[in-house]
Amino acid sequence: MARFKFRLKTLRRLREIHRDEQRGRLATAFEAERILQQQRDELAAEAAHHLESQRNAMREGAVDVTWLLTTQRYQLALEAQSKVLAEQAAKLAEEVERRRVALVEADREVRVLDKLEERQRANHRAAASLAETKQLDEVASVRWEAND
């Protein structure tokens, strides 16, 4: 009997390539998420440091009003930047989820073809086994008839 050949091999390879691309896209989104979180952490540390320096300046006594107004504006700018980063993080989380779902779907499509190939391979083996059994039965019957 002929060797087994999976006819949808090219389609499976294309789906594997698509799945790998989806993995890469998800990895890129995770990297962007990590960078954004790092920026948020740095901004929070800077805001905390700035607030602490304001408190220290107020404890020392006389405070320059211009400096105080400037530092408060800077604090507001940091808060606005933090808000923008939070909005970006929310959008990025949605994108990560969308890419994760796309990867799950692409992986499912590959697994479907893998299972189909396994079934076809098993059917091919069963058919080959049946053909071999028939052939052995024919040989045995020919020998049996020759001995009579």
Disulfide bonds with the S-S distance in Angstrom:
none
